Amino acid sequence: MKVWIDQDLCTGDGLCEEIADSVFFGKDDGLFYVKETADNFGEEKLFDGDAHPAGPEGLARIPEKTLEAVIEAAEECPGECIFIEM
């Protein structure tokens, strides 16, 4: 499964990072993004110089051990901006 955030809907609340900080993180712009880290997959996923782009271009795999937390983050998100895909 994979996850991405629509930054146009993101409220910057940060609940996603509180719930699943190995998948979600905030940037200096006050919005939240998804990540694939070496801790989860053995290497960092990079995209054309930006490790974590916005929107569907930032689609990242969900580590199996954090799947429940990612689903909870999507359900709790006040901006309803977290999208999970098969």
Number of C-alpha atoms within 10 A of each C-alpha: 12 16 25 26 27 18 18 11 13 19 16 17 15 19 19 27 18 13 19 19 17 19 24 22 19 16 10 6 7 13 19 26 25 29 24 23 18 10 10 17 12 9 10 14 16 14 11 7 7 10 14 22 18 17 18 13 11 23 22 22 22 25 18 11 9 16 18 14 19 27 18 15 21 21 14 14 17 17 16 15 19 25 17 18 11 6
